[in-house]
Amino acid sequence: MRSFDLRVITRQNICKQVEISKDTIRNWIKNRNFPKPLTSSGRDPLFNLQEVNE
């Protein structure tokens, strides 16, 4: 069995670190090839940290 290390970041933390709004992230996903959030349960979407950094 192969294991992997998936690191995630919340939309809220992305917004704080880059000083942008939730709407900006939505626009980036739609228009700038920003990674889509992972399928998760909860109000604040999770993103793959490696994809966001790239």
N, C-alpha and C positions, 0 to 999 in steps of 0.2 A: 504494500500500500504506500502510495506516495503522499507526503505531507507538503503543505505549502504555508507560507506566512502571508496572510492578507492583512494589510494595514489599511485602516479606513479613517476618513475625516468627515465630520459633519458639515453640512452646508453653513451652519452658524459659524463654525470655526474658520471656514474659508472666508466668509464675509468679514470676520474680525481681522484676520491676518492680512488680507489684501485691501481692506477698507472699501468694500463694495456692498451693494444691496442684493437681496434675494432676486429681485427683478433682473439685475445685471447678470447673475448666473444663469437665469432662465434664457436670457437673450444670447449669452455665449453658447449655451447648449444648442440653441436653435440656429444661430448664425455663424458661429466661430469654431465649430468642431470641438467644443469643450466636452469632456466625458459625461455621459449620462449617469445618473445616480444608480446605485445598486438596488436590487429589489430587496426591500426591508420592511419591517413593520415599525411604525413610529411616525411621529410628526416631522422630524427633521431628517431629510434624506441623507444617506451615507454615500460617500464617493470613495473609490479606490485611490489611495494616496499617491501611489506611483503614477497612475494615469494623470492625476491632477498636476503633479510636479512636472511631467513631461510637457 
